[in-house]
Amino acid sequence: MIILQGKTKPQYTPHALGGDWVVVINSQYIRVSGDKI
C-alpha cells in the first residue's frame, strides 16, 4: 500500500502516520483494480 508520508513536514516520523489528507475531484475518472481499494 502506498501512503503519503509527508517527508517535507517538520514533524515527520517514519513509523507514524502523518495525518495528511487527499481530496479526489472528478473521482468518476479514477480506475482501480484488484486489491487497491
PEDA-V409303 format. One line per field, one symbol per residue. psi: psi as a letter, one per 40 degrees, with the letter a starting at -180 (. if undefined). A space follows every 50 residues. Layout:
# PEDA-V409303
psi: ???
This chain:
# PEDA-V409303
psi: hhhhdfeeidfhhdeiieeiihhhifeeehhiibfe.
